[in-house]
Amino acid sequence: MDRVKDKVIVITGAASGLGLADARALVNQGAKVVMTDIDTEAGQSHASDIGATFFRQDVSNEASWNELMGQVEQQFGRLDGLVNNAGIAPIATIEDTTTDMWRRVMSIHLDATFWGCQSAIKLMKQSGGGSIVNMSSTAALIGLGPYLAYSAAKGGIRSMTKSIAVHSRQAGLGIRCNSVHPGSISTPMVHTALKTLLGTDLLAEEDPEKTRKAMGIGEPDDVAQMIVYLMSDESKHVTGTEMVIDNGDTVI
Ligand SMILES: NC(=O)c1ccc[n+]([C@@H]2O[C@H](COP(=O)([O-])OP(=O)(O)OC[C@H]3O[C@@H](n4cnc5c(N)ncnc54)[C@H](O)[C@@H]3O)[C@@H](O)[C@H]2O)c1
């Protein structure tokens, strides 16, 4: 029950989907969780239900990271974990991706993960270490035609993670950094994708549970359990890895 007892953990994009499931699972295992999101209403409401703290943050704003880490230091005096989870997934191929769309995706995924890791490491160093998880995707490992910018950003997150893991080890920081690569998981992001790509959200139709299983789509808790493991000391020898959670999609 106490796999992450008293660890102070920040999760971005935690008002919905995977971030919300991560927050719930970590609080259930004894963590002190700070949930951040641009969606203040949902974020505050879920944080108060779960027993977490909410901080309004747009991850693509560099200044927000200093404000967040300042608040965490003031409230808890330390940081043990960061899950860089916030994301958007616009559907556009190489032929129809606009420059604005490209920059927005890079900013929310790549810039934010860079700022998040950099600011977290400063605080984690003060208490001797910590664990960072960067949310990537199977889009970083295989070709997804309709997700040009998203795939490029998730590939960058995968490589950035490994660089941070190697540096942290060589510098003796006591900080681990891993990427997580889910396949399709039933969250609002995937409901929107189904509507756009198939013309209908099959998961919202009759017997969604049966449809979800038939389509090989996972549940948010499938990812949250991996996050608990990576945030806990059970994974103390695990860094620089890419944890794939896709029911075998990428090996078929
Ligand atoms: N659901 C999947 O199948 C799947 C698969 C692979 C990877 N992922 C990744 O997992 C992460 C979570 O996705 P999800 O499926 O839970 O999506 P979701 O849409 O349910 O949740 C994303 C959350 O991020 C927040 N967000 C968006 N832009 C933000 C910003 N600028 N600043 C702060 N918060 C912001 C949203 O408000 C929302 O609460 C994303 O990085 C996504 O790319 C999801």
The ligand as a MOL file (V3000), in Angstrom:
LIG
                    3D

  0  0  0     0  0            999 V3000
M  V30 BEGIN CTAB
M  V30 COUNTS 44 48 0 0 0
M  V30 BEGIN ATOM
M  V30 1 N -4.0760 7.8590 -24.6190 0
M  V30 2 C -3.1920 7.2650 -25.3620 0
M  V30 3 O -3.5090 6.2970 -26.0870 0
M  V30 4 C -1.7420 7.7060 -25.3590 0
M  V30 5 C -0.8250 6.8930 -26.0370 0
M  V30 6 C 0.5150 7.2710 -26.0330 0
M  V30 7 C 0.9200 8.4080 -25.3810 0
M  V30 8 N -0.0130 9.1830 -24.7500 0 CHG=1
M  V30 9 C 0.4900 10.3830 -24.0790 0
M  V30 10 O 0.0440 10.4060 -22.7380 0
M  V30 11 C -0.1080 11.7550 -22.3060 0
M  V30 12 C -1.5030 11.9400 -21.7280 0
M  V30 13 O -2.4580 11.7190 -22.7510 0
M  V30 14 P -4.0020 11.3910 -22.4690 0
M  V30 15 O -4.3590 10.3020 -23.3810 0
M  V30 16 O -4.2220 11.2450 -21.0240 0 CHG=-1
M  V30 17 O -4.6630 12.7370 -23.0330 0
M  V30 18 P -5.8100 13.6700 -22.4380 0
M  V30 19 O -6.1810 14.5660 -23.5690 0
M  V30 20 O -6.8610 12.8850 -21.7540 0
M  V30 21 O -5.0400 14.5110 -21.3010 0
M  V30 22 C -4.0450 15.4340 -21.6130 0
M  V30 23 C -4.0350 16.5060 -20.5300 0
M  V30 24 O -2.9770 17.4260 -20.8530 0
M  V30 25 C -3.4540 18.7350 -20.6020 0
M  V30 26 N -2.7230 19.7160 -21.3930 0
M  V30 27 C -2.7520 19.9240 -22.7370 0
M  V30 28 N -1.9680 20.9580 -23.0690 0
M  V30 29 C -1.4160 21.4190 -21.9100 0
M  V30 30 C -0.5280 22.4770 -21.6000 0
M  V30 31 N -0.0480 23.2990 -22.5410 0
M  V30 32 N -0.1710 22.6500 -20.2990 0
M  V30 33 C -0.6710 21.8530 -19.3360 0
M  V30 34 N -1.5250 20.8560 -19.5670 0
M  V30 35 C -1.9040 20.6340 -20.8410 0
M  V30 36 C -4.9310 18.6890 -20.9960 0
M  V30 37 O -5.6800 19.7610 -20.4290 0
M  V30 38 C -5.3440 17.3170 -20.4540 0
M  V30 39 O -5.7920 17.3950 -19.1270 0
M  V30 40 C 0.1920 12.6350 -23.5200 0
M  V30 41 O 1.5360 13.0580 -23.4890 0
M  V30 42 C -0.0230 11.6820 -24.6760 0
M  V30 43 O 0.6810 12.0580 -25.8200 0
M  V30 44 C -1.3330 8.8590 -24.7230 0
M  V30 END ATOM
M  V30 BEGIN BOND
M  V30 1 1 1 2
M  V30 2 2 2 3
M  V30 3 1 2 4
M  V30 4 1 4 5
M  V30 5 2 4 44
M  V30 6 2 5 6
M  V30 7 1 6 7
M  V30 8 2 7 8
M  V30 9 1 8 9
M  V30 10 1 8 44
M  V30 11 1 9 10
M  V30 12 1 9 42
M  V30 13 1 10 11
M  V30 14 1 11 12
M  V30 15 1 11 40
M  V30 16 1 12 13
M  V30 17 1 13 14
M  V30 18 2 14 15
M  V30 19 1 14 16
M  V30 20 1 14 17
M  V30 21 1 17 18
M  V30 22 2 18 19
M  V30 23 1 18 20
M  V30 24 1 18 21
M  V30 25 1 21 22
M  V30 26 1 22 23
M  V30 27 1 23 24
M  V30 28 1 23 38
M  V30 29 1 24 25
M  V30 30 1 25 26
M  V30 31 1 25 36
M  V30 32 1 26 27
M  V30 33 1 26 35
M  V30 34 2 27 28
M  V30 35 1 28 29
M  V30 36 1 29 30
M  V30 37 2 29 35
M  V30 38 1 30 31
M  V30 39 2 30 32
M  V30 40 1 32 33
M  V30 41 2 33 34
M  V30 42 1 34 35
M  V30 43 1 36 37
M  V30 44 1 36 38
M  V30 45 1 38 39
M  V30 46 1 40 41
M  V30 47 1 40 42
M  V30 48 1 42 43
M  V30 END BOND
M  V30 END CTAB
M  END
